[in-house]
Amino acid sequence: MVTALPPDLSDQVSRALREDVGSGDVTANLIPVRAQARAQVLCRESAVLCGSPWFSETFRQLDPAVQVGWRLAEGQLAAPNSILCELSGPARAILTGERTALNFLQLLSATASITHRHVEALAGTACQILDTRKTIPGLRSAQKYAVRCGGGVNHRIGLYDMVLIKENHIAAAGSIAAAVSAARTHAPQLRVEVEVENLEQLQQALDANADIIMLDNFELEHMREAVQLNRGRQRPALLECSGGVMLERMRAIAATGVDYISVGALTKNVIAVDLSMRFVAANR
């Protein structure tokens, strides 16, 4: 799946290299400066390839002489024990960039892969998978990109691009109606979402004409009731299920008629894809 790259991709790679290389790679410096090498990146498990632009950018910043040739396209499903790419060029640069490049690739492929599994679980339904702001600090745009590669949809990017009124906002504002009214006054150009914990709060959010209503930890029966309350209104809201969502419950949740299911685990509970780099040839 082709999706726009984050504008801060290069900065993310630069920060990662500064963190890892520091004043210099003292181990790679043991290798003769003119030594050349060829290497392959292996994927040990089934995964959606994601993060190849970060991988390639790592070596571009270290030494443009390193060539990276991809066997799979970004967003393509890799089979277990497949070769993802081949590298050739200065051995020092390949060794120095190995860990940083693989870190990006294994993290973003993991996010794309778990998103793909959730999207596949909803195949044939109208329900969509959303991510959350539960991301690794400094890598939000990268993980949001990975969610898109996996077929998911980005929720708000940050605190600036959508109003999301949660429990503490409601308590501070005094009521759902007051919070939504303030949002319409202060940020009229933005969509307004309200998180609700029961059907009574749902009705308040509907009466306040929220654009999206998040059903937080609702039981399936109450989700179905929420859909019925919303259906038929002159201006129905979009309904989002959130909280404790497990992969095996996805289709049952979608069957209630909600529009979205948001899953924090896409970016929060990341188990890195098993990748490794191996030299296949080197010469001095």
N, C-alpha and C positions, 0 to 999 in steps of 0.2 A: 504494500500500500504506500503510495507516494504522499508525503505530507511535508509541509514547509518546515525548514530547519530553524531552530531558535537563533535569534540574532546574537546571543551571547555565547554561542558554541565555542568560538575561538578563545574567549576569555576564560571559559570553564577549563579548557585544555591548558591554557597558560598557567592558571592557578594550580592545577593538579601537577604540572611539571615542576613548578617552583617548590611545591610541597615535597616532592619526591627527590628531585635532583639536588636542590639546595646549591651548595658551592661546587658541586661536581660529582660525577659517578666514579668513585675511587676504584671500584671493582672493574668496570668496563675499561678504565684507563690502563689496565694490565694488558689489554689486547693491542697488538700493533696498530698504529693509526691507519695504515693503508689496508688492513685486513677487510676482506669482503665476505659476505655470507648470504645464504638463502635459507628461508624458514617458512614453516607452515603453521597456521592456527587450526587446531582441531576442536571440534565440538563433540563432547562425549554423550550428549543426550539430545532428545528431540526438543527443538526450540525455535522460536521466531527470531530471525536475525535482526538485531536492532543496535544501532550505535556505530555503524561502519564509518560515518563521517567524522565522529570523534576519534576513532581509531586511526584513520588516515591523517587527520589533522595533527595528532600527536607526533607522528613521524615527519610530517611536513615542517612542523616547528623545530624539531630537533635537527633534521638534516634533509633537505629536499631531494637529496640523492637517493634516499630510500624509496623504492617503488613498491606499491601495494596493489596486488591484483586480486580482485574479488571473484570467487566462483559462484556466489549466491548474491542475489539482489537484496537490498534493504527491505525488510518486511516479509521475506520468503521463509518458508518453513524448512529448517535444516534437519536432516535425519541424524540419528545417533552415529558417532564415529565418522562424521563427514568433515572434509576440509573446507573451511570457510574462505580462507584467502592464503595467498603466498606473498612473501616479502623477499626483496633482494636489495643489496646495497651495503654501505659501510657497517661492519659488524658492531662497532662501538654504539652507533646510534640505535641499531635494532635492539641491542641488549639494554640500553638505557631506557628506551621507550616501552619495552615489553610490558612491565607491570601496569603503568599508567594506561596504556592502550587497552590491555585486557580488562582492567577495572571498569572502564567505561562500557566495553562490549558486554561483559558478563552481567553488569547491573541493568543496562537498558534492554538487553535481550530477555532478562528475567521479567522485567515489567511488561514488555510486549507479549511475552509468552503467557503469563498469568491472565493478562487482559484477553488474549485470544481464547483461552479456555472458558472464560466467563461469557464472552460474546458467542462462542459456539454453543454454550448451554442454552442460549436464548434464540437460536436459529429458528426462523419461521414465525417468530412473534414480532410485535411492533415495539416492544420494550427495548430501551437502550441502556448500555452500561456507562456510568459516569465515574470519573475519578474524584479525588478530594484534594485538600491542601496538606494532607499528611505525607509530605515529601521530604527527601533528604535536603537539609539546608544548603543553598547554593546550587542545587541541581534540579530545581523545580521545572524549569523549562525543558530540560532534557527528559525528565520522567514524564512530563505531560506529552511530549513528542512521542515517547515510547508507547504511551497509552493509545495514541492515535494510530501508531504503526500496528498495534494489536487489534485494531478495529473498534476501540472504545471512543467515547466522546469526552472532551474536557468540560468539567464544571468551571466555575470561576477560576481565573488564574491567580488572583490575589485578593486583597481587601478593597481594591479600587475599582473593579470592573463589574461588580454586581452587589446588590444589597442582600445580605443574608441575616435575617433577624432570628436569633437563637434565644434560648431560655434566659440567659443573663441580660440580653438586650431588652427582652420583654419586661423583666423585673425592674430594670433601671428606668424604662420608659413609662411604666405603669400599666400598660395593656398592649395587646396585639394591635388594636385599632390605633392607639396613639403612636406606636412605633411605625406602622405602615404609613400613617398620615405624615409623620416627620420625614420619612424616606421620600415620599412623593414631593415634598417641599424642597428638601435639600439636594436630592439627586434625581430629578424628574426624568432624566435621560436613561436611567438604569432600570433593569428588571429588579423586581422585589420578590424575594423568597422568604417564607416564614417556616420555621421548624415548629411542629406541634407534637404533643405527646399523647393526646386523646381526642376523641370525636368532638368534645365541647370546644377545644381550642381550634380544631379544624373548622368548625362552623364560624368561629370568630374570624379566622383568616379568610374564609370565603366571603364573609360579609364585608371585610375590609378590602376585597378585590385584589388579593395578592396574586402575582403572576404565577408563582410556583409555590407549592406547599410540600414540605418535607415531612413525611410520616415517620417519626422517630420510634423505632422499636415497636411498631404495630404488629399485632397478631394478624394472621391471614384473614380471619373473619372480620376484623376491624378495617383492614385494607379494603375488603370488598364493600363494606358499608361506606367507607370514605369515597370510593369510586362512584357509588350510587348517589351520595349526597352531592357530588360535584357534577355528575352527568345531568344534562338538561338545563343547566344554568345558562343564562344569556351570555355570560362571560366565564366559561369554565376555566379553572386553573390547571396547570400541569401538575401531576402528582409524582413525587419522588419517594421511593422507599429507601430508608437508611437505618443502619444499626444492626450489628450482629448478623450480617448477611453471609450465608454459607453457600458454597457452590452447588451443593445438592438441593438447595431450596429455590434456586433461581427460577426454574420453570413454574413452580407453584406460585411464586410471587408475581411473575409476569402474567399468569393466568387471572390474577385479580383485576387486571385492567390498568395498573399504574403505568405511567409513561417512562419512568426512569428507575434504575436501581443504582445507588451510589455505593462504591466499595473502596474503603480505605486501604484494604490489603493489597490493592494493585501496586501501590507505591510505598506502603509502610512495611509490610511483612515480606520483604524481598529475599528470596533464596537465590543466590547467584547461579547462573548457568555454568556448568562445568566445562571450562575451556582451558586449553594449554597451547603454548607455542614451542615448537621443536625445530632446531637447526637441522637442515638436511644436507647442507654443504657449507664449507668455510675454507678460505684460503688466505694466506698471508701475503 
